[in-house]
Amino acid sequence: MLVRKMHEAGVRSEHAYMAAMASIGLSFLSWATSAKTESAGIDRADRWGIFVGEWAPTFFGLGLALAQYEK
């Protein structure tokens, strides 16, 4: 039902795959810049990278579900 509603709203599997790749890139960027912010006393910097990185499997799963529905 969720996949059908997303498909009717115009969301395609390519959009979910692109969101997953963006999540991976944002996670890497956050991790790479966390060294600078952590030295300033912010301990949560790399936790944000981990949090964003956990979005990728969800987006990949939605992309697979949408691809299956599109067939």
C-alpha positions, -999 to +999 in steps of 0.1 A: +000+000+000+028+024+009+047+016-023+016+021-044+009+055-028+045+065-034+043+055-070+010+074-075+027+104-060+054+103-086+082+087-066+102+062-088+128+037-079+155+060-093+146+087-068+150+063-039+184+050-053+196+086-057+185+094-021+204+064-009+236+074-027+232+110-014+228+096+021+261+077+018+278+108+004+265+130+032+275+104+058+310+103+044+312+141+043+300+144+078+325+118+090+353+135+071+346+169+087+339+155+122+377+156+130+376+194+129+345+198+149+354+171+175+386+189+184+365+219+193+346+199+219+316+186+199+315+148+206+284+142+185+300+151+151+306+116+139+273+103+154+255+125+128+274+107+101+263+073+114+227+085+118+226+098+082+244+066+070+216+045+084+191+061+060+208+044+030+194+008+035+159+022+039+162+041+007+177+011-011+148-011+002+122+014-010+140+016-044+138-022-047+101-023-037+093+005-062+113-013-089+093-044-083+061-025-083+070-007-116+074-041-133 
